[in-house]
Structures are given as structure tokens and as C-alpha cells.
Amino acid sequence: MGDGLLDGGLVGVLPGHVADRLAAASGTGGLRQVSAASRKERSRNAWFRGELRDEKVFVKLYAVAARGAAERLVARAVPPEVTTRLLGGGRAAGLGEYAVFRWQPLTRLPVGLPESAVAAGRLLAAVHDTVLPEPEPEPEPEPERGGGPERERGPWPGPGQEAGPEADDGPGAAPYGAGRRTAALPTTEVGGAAFARLLDGLARQAPDLFAEVRDRLTGPKATALVRAAEKAGDGPPPVLLHGDFSLRNTARDRTGRPVVFDFERAEHGPPEYDLQRIWGGDLAAIPGGQVLFTAAYRAARAEDPGPLDRSLLDYARLACAITTLTAARRTQDTQFESEGRKILEGLT
């Protein structure tokens, strides 16, 4: 269930009074809902376009308050040259947490081109090198009147660039490594206990599907992979993770500059965890894409982290397969289920 008006399901057309109430809370004008171009692009969040002080803006209303707070925290901290601008945000009484962005046209990085792999590697390096400030205090509910959002320096994603059907939350907030992190974001747990929780989530949501793939998820190959990843996870410090990184959350702005956005699933954990979708998807579709991406990523990091750990990468992809299958059954999305099956088949 959601934390405000939105119930956590994929958002359809909302009553007109929702935009009016959100406009009153945020101080924006002419607010109207933006619909997803396709089912795959639908989100649990709601999107709106409008104006603020003669500037075009994009307003995002969150189903889960914690994700709105996480995105705002990260958006302020990521270097402004690699993302778009956050203008403000808060909580609207009876609706939930929202954020206001400067609107600008964005062109997604094209799938299948080598330059997209290079740009994606550099963008992810910038995210992983970001050090977060102290977490902001939880915003108080705002009365439904004008006055404008609190000005916040920072970037924000452009309109309609939301991810598709969302996977279940990953493993819980147990320590990983020894790097800097803030309690405002969860830390990805890697290993047997976390993997068991993922399996339990799938079994509860889709017992028939779990029975079908159980041998693959609990067999010798998967068991060895989980053990190897747990051992590897004791080494390097965690980084700030985007949490849902793929080409669909990247674009070029009007000047041609590559940008990354949609940070609501941000957490801390091993760098490999951010490759769980893009590695076997977008990068695999580009000739030499994985090599190009890795080289660009390592070169752009403040300090070269060295080669990717294959056990952590494969563990992250296996976890992604499970959460994708779980979410697909929850939303009755057969295309999303096919994506989860494809990831699983490639690993087991």
C-alpha cells in the first residue's frame, strides 16, 4: 500500500481535483497529469506538468514517502553536470510526498550504440563517487494553499522518464563493507540470509512459479554463487547505488549532455549491484558493450576500483531475476515476467 493518495498500484488517470490540490500545496500553476506512453512505462508514482514562477516544471507525486525522500537526498548530492535540476518538494496533505523539477526535453540514450555504453559507464561512475550529505528532516504535511515549494539546490529527472513496472524491494538493510553511508538509505545485504528472503517473497507471491524454478534457484550452481558473493561482499566498501540503473534512466539534455535520473531506489552496496539489469540487457545488445562500459566506468571513477567481481555481479543479476518475477506476478505483467525468466535462464 502507498503512504498517501496513491495505493502502490500502477497509476492510471486520476480525478482532476488531485492536480488542483497538488498545485495548491506546491505553489505551481496549470498543473495537469502526464500519462505514460505505454503500459511498460506506467509507474506507481503520478506525474504532472505545470508552471512555477514562469518556468515550466514537472511534478512527481510518490506512492511511497521514503522513496521521495531518498530521491531528493540523492538528487541534491549528485554532481549537477550529470543530472537535471531539482527545484523543491514536500508533503501535500492527503496526497503524499512530491517533488518539483525544472522541465526540459530529454532524448534517451539510444539502445544498441557503443557511445551509449560509454556514456552510461561515466554516468554511473559519477553516482558511485557521490558522497551524500546528512539526511534532511522528514517534511511536515503542508496545508493546501499556495506559497511555492521550498527552494532546494539540486537536479531532478525530466518528465515521462519513469521506469517501467517496479520490482519488489531488494534485500534488507544489513551492513556491507565499511564505506561511508547515511542511515537515510538502506544498505544492500549480500548472501544467504538475503537470498532466502528473496526466495520466500517469490514463493508467497507466486507459489506455482516458484515451484517451477525452485531447482534452478536452490541447486548447486545457485548455492555456490550465493556463497561466493557473500565472501566477496566482505571486502570493498559500499558505494551510493542508483538502484534501478539502465539506459531508460539516462538521456541527453537539450545541449547533448548525458544525464542520469530517477534515484528513488537509491541505496548503498557493492558497485556490481547497479549492473543487475543493464549488464545482460542494454549492454549485451551492444557489440562490445560490456567491455566499453567497464572501461569508461573505471576511467571515470575518482579511484579505479579494479575489475568487477563476477560473483557479485552474477548474484546481483540472480537477485534481480527473482524480484522481477515477483513483481511481474504481482502486477500481472507477462512481458516483465519474460524479462525475469530470461535473466534466470542466462545464469542457471
C-alpha positions as CSV (number, residue, x, y, z in Angstrom):
1,M,0.0,0.0,0.0
2,G,1.1,3.6,-0.6
3,D,1.7,6.3,2.0
4,G,-0.8,8.8,0.7
5,L,-3.4,9.0,-2.1
6,L,-1.6,6.5,-4.3
7,D,-2.1,2.9,-3.3
8,G,1.1,1.4,-4.7
9,G,-0.5,0.1,-7.9
10,L,0.3,1.3,-11.4
11,V,-1.2,4.8,-11.8
12,G,-4.0,5.4,-14.3
13,V,-6.0,8.6,-14.9
14,L,-6.5,10.4,-11.6
15,P,-9.5,12.7,-10.8
16,G,-9.0,16.3,-11.8
17,H,-9.1,17.6,-8.2
18,V,-5.8,15.7,-7.4
19,A,-3.9,18.1,-9.7
20,D,-5.7,21.1,-8.2
21,R,-4.8,20.1,-4.6
22,L,-1.2,19.3,-5.6
23,A,-0.9,22.7,-7.3
24,A,-2.2,24.4,-4.2
25,A,0.3,22.6,-2.0
26,S,3.3,23.1,-4.3
27,G,2.5,26.6,-5.4
28,T,2.5,25.6,-9.1
29,G,0.0,26.7,-11.7
30,G,-1.8,25.0,-14.6
31,L,-0.9,21.5,-13.2
32,R,-2.2,18.6,-15.3
33,Q,-1.4,14.9,-15.2
34,V,1.0,13.4,-17.6
35,S,0.1,9.9,-18.8
36,A,2.6,7.2,-19.6
37,A,3.1,6.5,-23.3
38,S,2.8,2.7,-22.8
39,R,1.9,0.2,-20.2
40,K,5.6,-0.6,-19.7
41,E,6.3,3.0,-18.8
42,R,3.5,3.2,-16.2
43,S,4.6,3.8,-12.6
44,R,3.4,3.6,-9.1
45,N,4.0,7.4,-9.0
46,A,2.0,10.1,-10.7
47,W,3.4,12.8,-12.9
48,F,2.2,16.3,-13.7
49,R,3.3,19.3,-15.8
50,G,2.7,22.9,-14.9
51,E,4.4,26.2,-14.2
52,L,6.2,27.8,-11.3
53,R,7.3,31.4,-11.4
54,D,7.0,31.5,-15.2
55,E,9.1,28.3,-15.5
56,K,7.9,25.0,-16.9
57,V,8.0,22.3,-14.2
58,F,7.5,18.6,-13.8
59,V,5.9,17.5,-10.5
60,K,6.2,13.9,-9.2
61,L,3.8,12.5,-6.6
62,Y,5.1,9.5,-4.8
63,A,3.3,6.4,-3.7
64,V,6.0,5.7,-1.0
65,A,7.2,8.6,1.0
66,A,10.6,7.1,1.8
67,R,11.4,6.9,-1.9
68,G,10.6,10.5,-2.4
69,A,12.9,11.5,0.4
70,A,15.6,9.2,-1.0
71,E,15.4,10.7,-4.4
72,R,15.5,14.2,-3.2
73,L,18.5,13.4,-1.0
74,V,20.5,11.9,-3.9
75,A,19.4,14.4,-6.5
76,R,20.9,17.2,-4.4
77,A,24.1,15.4,-4.0
78,V,24.9,14.0,-7.5
79,P,27.0,16.5,-9.5
80,P,24.7,18.9,-11.3
81,E,26.6,18.4,-14.6
82,V,25.3,14.7,-14.8
83,T,21.7,15.2,-14.0
84,T,18.7,17.6,-14.2
85,R,17.6,20.2,-11.7
86,L,15.5,19.7,-8.5
87,L,13.6,22.8,-7.6
88,G,11.8,21.8,-4.4
89,G,9.5,19.3,-2.7
90,G,7.5,18.5,0.4
91,R,4.4,16.7,1.5
92,A,0.9,17.6,0.4
93,A,-1.8,16.9,3.0
94,G,-3.9,13.9,1.9
95,L,-1.8,13.3,-1.2
96,G,1.7,12.3,-0.1
97,E,5.2,13.4,-0.8
98,Y,6.0,15.3,-4.0
99,A,8.9,16.9,-5.8
100,V,9.1,19.7,-8.3
101,F,11.6,19.6,-11.2
102,R,12.6,22.0,-13.9
103,W,11.2,20.6,-17.1
104,Q,13.3,20.2,-20.1
105,P,13.1,18.0,-23.2
106,L,15.3,14.9,-22.9
107,T,16.3,12.3,-25.5
108,R,17.0,8.9,-24.1
109,L,20.4,7.4,-24.9
110,P,19.8,5.1,-27.8
111,V,19.9,1.3,-27.3
112,G,22.4,-0.6,-29.3
113,L,25.1,2.1,-29.8
114,P,28.6,1.9,-28.4
115,E,28.6,5.5,-27.4
116,S,25.6,4.8,-25.1
117,A,27.6,2.2,-23.2
118,V,30.4,4.7,-22.7
119,A,28.1,7.4,-21.6
120,A,26.3,5.1,-19.2
121,G,29.6,4.0,-17.7
122,R,30.6,7.6,-17.0
123,L,27.2,8.5,-15.5
124,L,27.2,5.5,-13.2
125,A,30.8,6.4,-12.0
126,A,29.6,9.8,-11.1
127,V,26.8,8.4,-9.0
128,H,29.1,5.9,-7.3
129,D,31.6,8.6,-6.4
130,T,28.9,10.8,-4.8
131,V,29.0,11.4,-1.1
132,L,25.7,12.1,0.5
133,P,25.0,15.0,2.9
134,E,23.3,14.4,6.2
135,P,19.7,13.3,5.7
136,E,17.1,16.0,5.5
137,P,14.5,16.1,8.2
138,E,11.2,14.5,7.4
139,P,8.9,17.2,5.9
140,E,5.8,18.3,7.8
141,P,2.5,18.0,5.9
142,E,1.7,21.2,4.1
143,P,-1.7,23.0,4.2
144,E,-3.4,23.1,0.8
145,R,-2.6,26.7,-0.2
146,G,-0.2,28.5,-2.4
147,G,3.2,29.7,-1.4
148,G,5.6,27.6,-3.6
149,P,7.9,24.7,-2.7
150,E,10.9,25.2,-0.6
151,R,13.8,26.0,-2.9
152,E,16.3,23.2,-3.0
153,R,19.5,23.3,-4.9
154,G,19.8,20.2,-7.0
155,P,18.8,18.3,-10.1
156,W,15.8,16.2,-10.9
157,P,14.7,13.9,-13.8
158,G,12.7,15.2,-16.7
159,P,9.1,14.3,-17.5
160,G,7.9,10.9,-18.5
161,Q,11.3,9.3,-17.9
162,E,10.0,6.9,-15.3
163,A,10.9,3.2,-15.1
164,G,8.5,0.5,-16.1
165,P,6.9,-1.9,-13.7
166,E,8.8,-1.9,-10.5
167,A,10.4,-4.9,-8.9
168,D,10.0,-5.7,-5.2
169,D,12.4,-4.1,-2.8
170,G,15.7,-5.9,-2.7
171,P,17.5,-7.4,0.4
172,G,17.2,-5.6,3.7
173,A,19.4,-3.0,5.4
174,A,22.3,-5.1,6.7
175,P,25.9,-3.7,6.6
176,Y,28.1,-4.3,3.6
177,G,31.8,-3.3,3.6
178,A,33.0,-0.3,5.5
179,G,32.4,2.7,3.4
180,R,30.6,6.0,4.2
181,R,26.8,5.8,4.1
182,T,23.8,7.5,5.7
183,A,21.0,5.9,7.7
184,A,18.6,7.7,5.3
185,L,19.2,4.9,2.7
186,P,19.1,1.2,3.1
187,T,22.3,-0.9,2.6
188,T,22.0,-4.0,0.3
189,E,22.7,-7.2,2.1
190,V,24.5,-9.9,0.0
191,G,24.5,-13.6,0.9
192,G,22.5,-16.5,2.1
193,A,20.1,-14.7,4.5
194,A,19.1,-12.1,2.0
195,F,18.8,-14.6,-0.8
196,A,16.5,-16.7,1.4
197,R,14.2,-13.7,1.9
198,L,14.0,-13.2,-1.9
199,L,13.0,-16.8,-2.4
200,D,10.4,-16.5,0.3
201,G,9.0,-13.4,-1.3
202,L,8.6,-15.2,-4.7
203,A,7.1,-18.3,-3.0
204,R,4.5,-16.3,-1.3
205,Q,3.6,-14.2,-4.3
206,A,3.6,-16.9,-6.9
207,P,3.9,-20.4,-5.4
208,D,3.3,-22.1,-8.8
209,L,6.1,-20.1,-10.4
210,F,8.4,-20.7,-7.5
211,A,7.7,-24.5,-7.8
212,E,8.6,-24.3,-11.5
213,V,12.0,-22.5,-11.0
214,R,12.9,-23.8,-7.5
215,D,15.5,-26.3,-8.6
216,R,17.4,-23.5,-10.5
217,L,17.3,-21.2,-7.5
218,T,18.3,-23.8,-4.9
219,G,20.5,-26.1,-6.9
220,P,24.3,-26.5,-6.6
221,K,25.2,-23.7,-9.1
222,A,23.0,-21.1,-7.4
223,T,24.1,-22.2,-4.0
224,A,27.8,-21.9,-4.9
225,L,27.2,-18.4,-6.4
226,V,25.5,-17.1,-3.3
227,R,28.3,-18.4,-1.1
228,A,31.0,-16.8,-3.3
229,A,29.1,-13.5,-3.4
230,E,28.8,-13.5,0.4
231,K,32.5,-14.0,0.7
232,A,33.3,-11.3,-1.9
233,G,31.0,-8.9,-0.1
234,D,33.2,-8.8,2.9
235,G,35.8,-6.8,1.0
236,P,35.3,-3.5,-0.7
237,P,33.4,-0.6,0.8
238,P,29.9,0.2,-0.4
239,V,29.1,3.0,-2.8
240,L,26.0,5.0,-3.4
241,L,23.8,2.9,-5.8
242,H,21.4,4.3,-8.3
243,G,19.1,1.4,-7.5
244,D,17.5,0.9,-10.9
245,F,20.2,1.7,-13.4
246,S,19.6,1.1,-17.1
247,L,19.5,3.2,-20.3
248,R,15.9,4.1,-19.7
249,N,17.0,6.2,-16.7
250,T,19.6,8.0,-18.8
251,A,19.2,10.6,-21.6
252,R,20.8,13.7,-23.3
253,D,19.5,17.1,-22.4
254,R,18.9,19.9,-24.9
255,T,22.7,20.6,-25.1
256,G,23.6,17.0,-25.8
257,R,24.9,16.4,-22.3
258,P,24.3,12.9,-20.9
259,V,22.3,12.8,-17.7
260,V,21.0,10.2,-15.2
261,F,17.8,10.5,-13.1
262,D,15.2,8.5,-11.1
263,F,17.0,8.0,-7.8
264,E,14.1,6.9,-5.7
265,R,15.5,3.3,-5.3
266,A,18.9,4.6,-4.2
267,E,20.8,2.6,-1.6
268,H,24.3,1.6,-0.6
269,G,26.0,-1.6,-1.6
270,P,28.6,-3.1,-4.0
271,P,29.0,-1.4,-7.3
272,E,28.1,-4.6,-9.2
273,Y,24.6,-4.4,-7.8
274,D,23.8,-1.4,-10.1
275,L,24.6,-3.6,-13.1
276,Q,21.9,-6.2,-12.4
277,R,19.6,-5.0,-15.3
278,I,21.9,-3.2,-17.7
279,W,24.6,-5.9,-17.9
280,G,22.6,-8.7,-19.5
281,G,20.2,-6.2,-21.2
282,D,21.2,-3.0,-22.8
283,L,25.0,-3.7,-22.7
284,A,24.6,-7.2,-24.1
285,A,22.7,-5.7,-27.0
286,I,25.7,-3.5,-27.9
287,P,28.7,-5.1,-29.7
288,G,31.5,-5.0,-27.1
289,G,29.1,-3.0,-24.8
290,Q,30.1,-4.6,-21.5
291,V,33.8,-4.0,-22.2
292,L,33.2,-0.4,-23.3
293,F,31.0,0.3,-20.3
294,T,33.5,-1.2,-17.8
295,A,36.5,0.7,-19.3
296,A,34.6,4.0,-19.2
297,Y,33.3,3.4,-15.7
298,R,36.7,2.6,-14.3
299,A,38.4,5.5,-16.0
300,A,35.7,7.9,-14.7
301,R,35.8,6.8,-11.1
302,A,37.9,9.1,-8.8
303,E,39.9,6.0,-8.0
304,D,40.0,2.9,-10.2
305,P,38.1,0.2,-8.3
306,G,39.6,-2.5,-10.3
307,P,37.8,-5.3,-12.2
308,L,34.2,-6.1,-11.5
309,D,33.7,-9.1,-9.2
310,R,32.0,-11.7,-11.2
311,S,30.4,-13.5,-8.3
312,L,28.8,-10.2,-7.0
313,L,27.7,-9.3,-10.5
314,D,26.0,-12.7,-11.1
315,Y,24.5,-12.7,-7.6
316,A,23.0,-9.2,-8.3
317,R,21.6,-10.4,-11.6
318,L,20.1,-13.6,-9.9
319,A,18.5,-11.4,-7.2
320,C,17.2,-9.2,-10.0
321,A,15.6,-12.2,-11.7
322,I,13.8,-13.1,-8.5
323,T,12.5,-9.6,-7.7
324,T,11.4,-9.2,-11.4
325,L,9.4,-12.4,-11.3
326,T,7.8,-11.5,-8.0
327,A,6.8,-8.0,-9.2
328,A,5.6,-9.4,-12.6
329,R,3.2,-11.8,-10.9
330,R,2.0,-9.0,-8.5
331,T,1.2,-6.7,-11.4
332,Q,0.1,-9.5,-13.8
333,D,2.7,-8.3,-16.4
334,T,3.6,-11.1,-18.7
335,Q,6.3,-9.1,-20.5
336,F,8.0,-8.3,-17.3
337,E,7.9,-12.0,-16.3
338,S,9.6,-12.9,-19.6
339,E,12.4,-10.5,-18.7
340,G,12.9,-12.2,-15.3
341,R,12.8,-15.6,-16.9
342,K,15.4,-14.5,-19.4
343,I,17.8,-13.3,-16.7
344,L,17.3,-16.5,-14.8
345,E,18.0,-18.8,-17.8
346,G,21.2,-16.9,-18.5
347,L,22.5,-17.6,-15.0
348,T,21.3,-21.1,-14.1
